[in-house]
Amino acid sequence: MRRAALIPGVFGALAAAALATGAVLLGLDDAKVTSVKPTDDFELTGDGSSAAWEKAAWVGLRKRTASGHPYEARFKTLYSKTGIYFLFDGTDAELTSRTKEDFADLWKEDVFEVFLWTDERHPVYFEYEISPLGYELPILVPNFDGKFLGWRPWHYEGLRKTRKATSAIGGPKEPGAKVKGWRAEVFIPYALLAPLQNVPPRPETRWRANVYRMDHDGGKTTGWDWAPVGPSFHELRRFGTLLFE
Protein backbone atom coordinates (compact mmCIF):
# COMPACT_ATOMS: atom_id res chain seq x y z
CA MET A 1 0.00 0.00 0.00
CA ARG A 2 1.15 3.55 -0.73
CA ARG A 3 2.20 5.73 2.19
CA ALA A 4 1.57 9.44 1.69
CA ALA A 5 3.88 12.06 3.14
CA LEU A 6 2.41 13.79 6.18
CA ILE A 7 1.91 17.52 5.77
CA PRO A 8 3.27 19.05 9.02
CA GLY A 9 0.42 21.51 9.52
CA VAL A 10 -2.26 18.91 8.96
CA PHE A 11 -0.50 16.35 11.12
CA GLY A 12 -0.03 18.88 13.91
CA ALA A 13 -3.72 19.80 13.92
CA LEU A 14 -4.81 16.17 13.95
CA ALA A 15 -2.32 15.25 16.66
CA ALA A 16 -3.49 18.15 18.82
CA ALA A 17 -7.08 16.97 18.45
CA ALA A 18 -6.07 13.45 19.44
CA LEU A 19 -4.29 14.69 22.53
CA ALA A 20 -7.32 16.69 23.56
CA THR A 21 -9.81 13.88 23.11
CA GLY A 22 -7.77 10.68 23.47
CA ALA A 23 -9.12 9.65 20.07
CA VAL A 24 -7.48 7.42 17.51
CA LEU A 25 -6.48 9.10 14.26
CA LEU A 26 -7.35 7.36 11.02
CA GLY A 27 -6.87 8.43 7.42
CA LEU A 28 -3.91 10.09 5.69
CA ASP A 29 -3.71 7.00 3.50
CA ASP A 30 -2.41 4.17 5.69
CA ALA A 31 -1.14 6.42 8.48
CA LYS A 32 -2.21 5.42 12.00
CA VAL A 33 -1.58 7.61 15.01
CA THR A 34 -2.80 7.13 18.57
CA SER A 35 -2.07 9.20 21.67
CA VAL A 36 -0.60 7.54 24.76
CA LYS A 37 -1.65 8.94 28.13
CA PRO A 38 0.62 8.98 31.20
CA THR A 39 -0.10 6.87 34.28
CA ASP A 40 1.35 5.90 37.62
CA ASP A 41 2.66 2.34 37.74
CA PHE A 42 0.04 -0.28 38.61
CA GLU A 43 -0.33 -4.03 39.09
CA LEU A 44 -1.39 -6.27 36.21
CA THR A 45 -4.35 -8.63 36.63
CA GLY A 46 -4.59 -10.07 33.13
CA ASP A 47 -8.18 -8.92 32.64
CA GLY A 48 -7.73 -5.16 32.35
CA SER A 49 -9.65 -4.43 35.55
CA SER A 50 -7.24 -1.79 36.86
CA ALA A 51 -8.80 1.67 37.09
CA ALA A 52 -5.78 3.05 35.22
CA TRP A 53 -7.10 1.59 31.96
CA GLU A 54 -10.21 3.77 32.13
CA LYS A 55 -8.20 6.74 30.83
CA ALA A 56 -7.07 4.90 27.68
CA ALA A 57 -9.18 4.49 24.53
CA TRP A 58 -9.55 1.17 22.73
CA VAL A 59 -7.73 1.00 19.39
CA GLY A 60 -9.11 -1.53 16.90
CA LEU A 61 -7.11 -3.91 14.72
CA ARG A 62 -8.27 -4.80 11.21
CA LYS A 63 -8.43 -8.30 9.81
CA ARG A 64 -5.74 -8.69 7.16
CA THR A 65 -7.89 -10.78 4.79
CA ALA A 66 -11.63 -10.99 4.19
CA SER A 67 -11.60 -14.71 4.91
CA GLY A 68 -10.65 -16.24 8.21
CA HIS A 69 -12.22 -16.25 11.63
CA PRO A 70 -14.83 -13.56 12.41
CA TYR A 71 -13.10 -12.50 15.61
CA GLU A 72 -12.31 -8.98 16.78
CA ALA A 73 -9.07 -7.60 18.20
CA ARG A 74 -8.12 -4.34 19.92
CA PHE A 75 -5.60 -2.82 22.34
CA LYS A 76 -4.99 -0.01 24.82
CA THR A 77 -1.70 1.58 25.84
CA LEU A 78 -0.40 3.82 28.64
CA TYR A 79 3.05 4.93 29.76
CA SER A 80 4.69 5.66 33.10
CA LYS A 81 8.07 6.96 34.25
CA THR A 82 9.44 3.40 34.18
CA GLY A 83 7.84 1.70 31.16
CA ILE A 84 4.99 1.29 28.70
CA TYR A 85 1.80 -0.74 29.27
CA PHE A 86 -0.34 -2.65 26.78
CA LEU A 87 -3.74 -4.30 27.18
CA PHE A 88 -4.75 -6.70 24.38
CA ASP A 89 -8.28 -8.03 23.91
CA GLY A 90 -9.73 -10.43 21.36
CA THR A 91 -12.85 -12.50 20.85
CA ASP A 92 -12.15 -16.18 20.22
CA ALA A 93 -13.72 -19.64 20.24
CA GLU A 94 -10.75 -21.80 21.22
CA LEU A 95 -7.34 -21.28 22.77
CA THR A 96 -5.05 -22.72 20.12
CA SER A 97 -2.03 -22.49 22.38
CA ARG A 98 -0.02 -25.46 23.60
CA THR A 99 3.52 -24.10 23.86
CA LYS A 100 4.62 -23.84 27.49
CA GLU A 101 7.94 -22.06 27.26
CA ASP A 102 9.21 -18.53 26.69
CA PHE A 103 11.28 -17.54 23.63
CA ALA A 104 9.55 -20.14 21.44
CA ASP A 105 7.94 -19.60 18.00
CA LEU A 106 4.76 -18.30 19.61
CA TRP A 107 3.38 -16.80 16.36
CA LYS A 108 2.61 -20.31 15.14
CA GLU A 109 -0.22 -20.40 17.72
CA ASP A 110 -2.66 -17.79 19.08
CA VAL A 111 -0.75 -14.64 19.99
CA PHE A 112 -0.77 -10.84 20.30
CA GLU A 113 2.33 -8.94 19.16
CA VAL A 114 3.64 -5.39 19.53
CA PHE A 115 6.62 -3.87 17.70
CA LEU A 116 8.27 -0.69 19.09
CA TRP A 117 10.56 1.31 16.78
CA THR A 118 11.66 4.14 19.02
CA ASP A 119 14.02 6.01 16.68
CA GLU A 120 13.62 6.09 12.89
CA ARG A 121 17.31 6.95 12.42
CA HIS A 122 18.20 3.34 13.21
CA PRO A 123 16.47 0.22 11.72
CA VAL A 124 16.40 -1.58 15.06
CA TYR A 125 13.24 -2.21 17.07
CA PHE A 126 11.79 -4.24 19.93
CA GLU A 127 9.34 -7.08 19.27
CA TYR A 128 7.13 -8.60 21.95
CA GLU A 129 4.73 -11.54 21.67
CA ILE A 130 2.44 -13.04 24.30
CA SER A 131 0.27 -16.16 24.20
CA PRO A 132 -3.05 -16.81 25.97
CA LEU A 133 -1.17 -19.05 28.41
CA GLY A 134 1.13 -16.18 29.38
CA TYR A 135 4.31 -17.23 27.59
CA GLU A 136 6.36 -14.49 25.95
CA LEU A 137 8.87 -13.71 23.24
CA PRO A 138 10.80 -10.45 23.86
CA ILE A 139 13.51 -9.80 21.26
CA LEU A 140 15.48 -6.95 19.70
CA VAL A 141 15.34 -6.95 15.90
CA PRO A 142 17.97 -5.35 13.63
CA ASN A 143 16.36 -4.93 10.18
CA PHE A 144 18.69 -3.89 7.38
CA ASP A 145 16.99 -3.67 3.98
CA GLY A 146 14.53 -6.36 4.91
CA LYS A 147 17.14 -8.71 6.36
CA PHE A 148 16.23 -9.18 10.01
CA LEU A 149 16.83 -11.52 12.92
CA GLY A 150 15.77 -11.34 16.56
CA TRP A 151 18.25 -11.23 19.45
CA ARG A 152 17.32 -12.37 22.97
CA PRO A 153 17.88 -10.00 25.93
CA TRP A 154 20.94 -10.45 28.13
CA HIS A 155 20.63 -10.31 31.95
CA TYR A 156 16.87 -10.57 31.57
CA GLU A 157 16.03 -10.04 35.24
CA GLY A 158 15.19 -7.43 37.85
CA LEU A 159 14.24 -4.04 36.44
CA ARG A 160 14.91 -5.30 32.89
CA LYS A 161 12.23 -8.01 33.02
CA THR A 162 8.68 -7.51 31.73
CA ARG A 163 5.57 -7.96 33.84
CA LYS A 164 2.69 -9.83 32.23
CA ALA A 165 -0.64 -11.50 32.97
CA THR A 166 -3.35 -13.14 30.83
CA SER A 167 -6.94 -14.30 31.26
CA ALA A 168 -9.49 -16.34 29.34
CA ILE A 169 -13.08 -15.15 28.91
CA GLY A 170 -15.91 -17.65 29.10
CA GLY A 171 -13.72 -20.69 29.72
CA PRO A 172 -10.58 -22.02 31.42
CA LYS A 173 -7.12 -20.75 30.55
CA GLU A 174 -5.73 -24.01 29.23
CA PRO A 175 -4.69 -25.48 25.85
CA GLY A 176 -7.64 -26.14 23.54
CA ALA A 177 -10.21 -24.61 25.90
CA LYS A 178 -13.49 -23.40 24.44
CA VAL A 179 -13.76 -19.70 25.23
CA LYS A 180 -15.37 -16.45 24.17
CA GLY A 181 -12.09 -14.54 24.12
CA TRP A 182 -8.86 -13.77 25.92
CA ARG A 183 -6.89 -10.80 27.23
CA ALA A 184 -3.27 -10.03 27.99
CA GLU A 185 -1.62 -7.22 29.94
CA VAL A 186 2.06 -6.41 29.47
CA PHE A 187 4.47 -3.93 31.05
CA ILE A 188 7.66 -3.33 29.06
CA PRO A 189 10.30 -1.50 31.14
CA TYR A 190 12.44 1.14 29.49
CA ALA A 191 15.46 -0.59 31.03
CA LEU A 192 14.80 -3.56 28.74
CA LEU A 193 14.75 -1.34 25.64
CA ALA A 194 18.32 -0.10 26.19
CA PRO A 195 20.29 0.81 24.16
CA LEU A 196 17.50 1.93 21.78
CA GLN A 197 17.44 5.71 21.32
CA ASN A 198 14.60 8.13 22.17
CA VAL A 199 13.91 6.16 25.38
CA PRO A 200 12.27 6.91 27.75
CA PRO A 201 9.58 8.90 25.94
CA ARG A 202 8.68 12.39 27.07
CA PRO A 203 5.60 14.48 26.28
CA GLU A 204 5.34 14.92 22.48
CA THR A 205 7.79 12.06 21.84
CA ARG A 206 6.82 9.88 18.87
CA TRP A 207 7.60 6.19 18.48
CA ARG A 208 6.75 4.18 15.39
CA ALA A 209 4.91 0.99 16.35
CA ASN A 210 2.56 -1.74 15.23
CA VAL A 211 0.27 -4.25 16.92
CA TYR A 212 -0.75 -7.62 15.50
CA ARG A 213 -2.78 -10.67 16.39
CA MET A 214 -2.55 -14.22 15.02
CA ASP A 215 -5.17 -16.98 15.51
CA HIS A 216 -4.94 -20.58 14.33
CA ASP A 217 -8.26 -22.17 15.34
CA GLY A 218 -9.26 -25.26 13.38
CA GLY A 219 -6.07 -25.23 11.35
CA LYS A 220 -7.05 -21.91 9.73
CA THR A 221 -4.74 -18.93 10.16
CA THR A 222 -6.18 -15.43 10.61
CA GLY A 223 -4.12 -12.28 11.12
CA TRP A 224 -4.87 -8.73 12.25
CA ASP A 225 -2.80 -5.54 12.19
CA TRP A 226 -3.19 -1.98 13.42
CA ALA A 227 -1.19 -0.16 10.74
CA PRO A 228 -1.64 -2.06 7.45
CA VAL A 229 1.48 -3.88 6.29
CA GLY A 230 2.15 -6.27 3.44
CA PRO A 231 3.16 -9.92 3.69
CA SER A 232 5.73 -9.28 6.43
CA PHE A 233 5.01 -7.87 9.89
CA HIS A 234 8.51 -6.38 9.73
CA GLU A 235 7.71 -3.68 7.14
CA LEU A 236 8.78 -1.00 9.60
CA ARG A 237 8.23 1.95 7.24
CA ARG A 238 4.50 1.18 7.35
CA PHE A 239 4.25 1.13 11.15
CA GLY A 240 1.86 3.50 12.89
CA THR A 241 2.85 6.18 15.41
CA LEU A 242 2.49 6.37 19.18
CA LEU A 243 2.29 10.02 20.27
CA PHE A 244 3.02 10.43 23.97
CA GLU A 245 0.98 13.06 25.80
C-alpha positions in Angstrom: 0.0 0.0 0.0 1.2 3.5 -0.7 2.2 5.7 2.2 1.6 9.4 1.7 3.9 12.1 3.1 2.4 13.8 6.2 1.9 17.5 5.8 3.3 19.1 9.0 0.4 21.5 9.5 -2.3 18.9 9.0 -0.5 16.3 11.1 0.0 18.9 13.9 -3.7 19.8 13.9 -4.8 16.2 13.9 -2.3 15.3 16.7 -3.5 18.1 18.8 -7.1 17.0 18.4 -6.1 13.5 19.4 -4.3 14.7 22.5 -7.3 16.7 23.6 -9.8 13.9 23.1 -7.8 10.7 23.5 -9.1 9.7 20.1 -7.5 7.4 17.5 -6.5 9.1 14.3 -7.3 7.4 11.0 -6.9 8.4 7.4 -3.9 10.1 5.7 -3.7 7.0 3.5 -2.4 4.2 5.7 -1.1 6.4 8.5 -2.2 5.4 12.0 -1.6 7.6 15.0 -2.8 7.1 18.6 -2.1 9.2 21.7 -0.6 7.5 24.8 -1.6 8.9 28.1 0.6 9.0 31.2 -0.1 6.9 34.3 1.4 5.9 37.6 2.7 2.3 37.7 0.0 -0.3 38.6 -0.3 -4.0 39.1 -1.4 -6.3 36.2 -4.4 -8.6 36.6 -4.6 -10.1 33.1 -8.2 -8.9 32.6 -7.7 -5.2 32.4 -9.7 -4.4 35.6 -7.2 -1.8 36.9 -8.8 1.7 37.1 -5.8 3.0 35.2 -7.1 1.6 32.0 -10.2 3.8 32.1 -8.2 6.7 30.8 -7.1 4.9 27.7 -9.2 4.5 24.5 -9.5 1.2 22.7 -7.7 1.0 19.4 -9.1 -1.5 16.9 -7.1 -3.9 14.7 -8.3 -4.8 11.2 -8.4 -8.3 9.8 -5.7 -8.7 7.2 -7.9 -10.8 4.8 -11.6 -11.0 4.2 -11.6 -14.7 4.9 -10.7 -16.2 8.2 -12.2 -16.3 11.6 -14.8 -13.6 12.4 -13.1 -12.5 15.6 -12.3 -9.0 16.8 -9.1 -7.6 18.2 -8.1 -4.3 19.9 -5.6 -2.8 22.3 -5.0 0.0 24.8 -1.7 1.6 25.8 -0.4 3.8 28.6 3.1 4.9 29.8 4.7 5.7 33.1 8.1 7.0 34.2 9.4 3.4 34.2 7.8 1.7 31.2 5.0 1.3 28.7 1.8 -0.7 29.3 -0.3 -2.6 26.8 -3.7 -4.3 27.2 -4.7 -6.7 24.4 -8.3 -8.0 23.9 -9.7 -10.4 21.4 -12.8 -12.5 20.8 -12.2 -16.2 20.2 -13.7 -19.6 20.2 -10.8 -21.8 21.2 -7.3 -21.3 22.8 -5.0 -22.7 20.1 -2.0 -22.5 22.4 0.0 -25.5 23.6 3.5 -24.1 23.9 4.6 -23.8 27.5 7.9 -22.1 27.3 9.2 -18.5 26.7 11.3 -17.5 23.6 9.5 -20.1 21.4 7.9 -19.6 18.0 4.8 -18.3 19.6 3.4 -16.8 16.4 2.6 -20.3 15.1 -0.2 -20.4 17.7 -2.7 -17.8 19.1 -0.7 -14.6 20.0 -0.8 -10.8 20.3 2.3 -8.9 19.2 3.6 -5.4 19.5 6.6 -3.9 17.7 8.3 -0.7 19.1 10.6 1.3 16.8 11.7 4.1 19.0 14.0 6.0 16.7 13.6 6.1 12.9 17.3 6.9 12.4 18.2 3.3 13.2 16.5 0.2 11.7 16.4 -1.6 15.1 13.2 -2.2 17.1 11.8 -4.2 19.9 9.3 -7.1 19.3 7.1 -8.6 22.0 4.7 -11.5 21.7 2.4 -13.0 24.3 0.3 -16.2 24.2 -3.1 -16.8 26.0 -1.2 -19.1 28.4 1.1 -16.2 29.4 4.3 -17.2 27.6 6.4 -14.5 26.0 8.9 -13.7 23.2 10.8 -10.4 23.9 13.5 -9.8 21.3 15.5 -6.9 19.7 15.3 -6.9 15.9 18.0 -5.4 13.6 16.4 -4.9 10.2 18.7 -3.9 7.4 17.0 -3.7 4.0 14.5 -6.4 4.9 17.1 -8.7 6.4 16.2 -9.2 10.0 16.8 -11.5 12.9 15.8 -11.3 16.6 18.3 -11.2 19.5 17.3 -12.4 23.0 17.9 -10.0 25.9 20.9 -10.4 28.1 20.6 -10.3 31.9 16.9 -10.6 31.6 16.0 -10.0 35.2 15.2 -7.4 37.9 14.2 -4.0 36.4 14.9 -5.3 32.9 12.2 -8.0 33.0 8.7 -7.5 31.7 5.6 -8.0 33.8 2.7 -9.8 32.2 -0.6 -11.5 33.0 -3.3 -13.1 30.8 -6.9 -14.3 31.3 -9.5 -16.3 29.3 -13.1 -15.1 28.9 -15.9 -17.7 29.1 -13.7 -20.7 29.7 -10.6 -22.0 31.4 -7.1 -20.7 30.5 -5.7 -24.0 29.2 -4.7 -25.5 25.9 -7.6 -26.1 23.5 -10.2 -24.6 25.9 -13.5 -23.4 24.4 -13.8 -19.7 25.2 -15.4 -16.5 24.2 -12.1 -14.5 24.1 -8.9 -13.8 25.9 -6.9 -10.8 27.2 -3.3 -10.0 28.0 -1.6 -7.2 29.9 2.1 -6.4 29.5 4.5 -3.9 31.1 7.7 -3.3 29.1 10.3 -1.5 31.1 12.4 1.1 29.5 15.5 -0.6 31.0 14.8 -3.6 28.7 14.7 -1.3 25.6 18.3 -0.1 26.2 20.3 0.8 24.2 17.5 1.9 21.8 17.4 5.7 21.3 14.6 8.1 22.2 13.9 6.2 25.4 12.3 6.9 27.7 9.6 8.9 25.9 8.7 12.4 27.1 5.6 14.5 26.3 5.3 14.9 22.5 7.8 12.1 21.8 6.8 9.9 18.9 7.6 6.2 18.5 6.8 4.2 15.4 4.9 1.0 16.3 2.6 -1.7 15.2 0.3 -4.2 16.9 -0.7 -7.6 15.5 -2.8 -10.7 16.4 -2.6 -14.2 15.0 -5.2 -17.0 15.5 -4.9 -20.6 14.3 -8.3 -22.2 15.3 -9.3 -25.3 13.4 -6.1 -25.2 11.4 -7.1 -21.9 9.7 -4.7 -18.9 10.2 -6.2 -15.4 10.6 -4.1 -12.3 11.1 -4.9 -8.7 12.3 -2.8 -5.5 12.2 -3.2 -2.0 13.4 -1.2 -0.2 10.7 -1.6 -2.1 7.4 1.5 -3.9 6.3 2.1 -6.3 3.4 3.2 -9.9 3.7 5.7 -9.3 6.4 5.0 -7.9 9.9 8.5 -6.4 9.7 7.7 -3.7 7.1 8.8 -1.0 9.6 8.2 1.9 7.2 4.5 1.2 7.4 4.3 1.1 11.1 1.9 3.5 12.9 2.9 6.2 15.4 2.5 6.4 19.2 2.3 10.0 20.3 3.0 10.4 24.0 1.0 13.1 25.8 
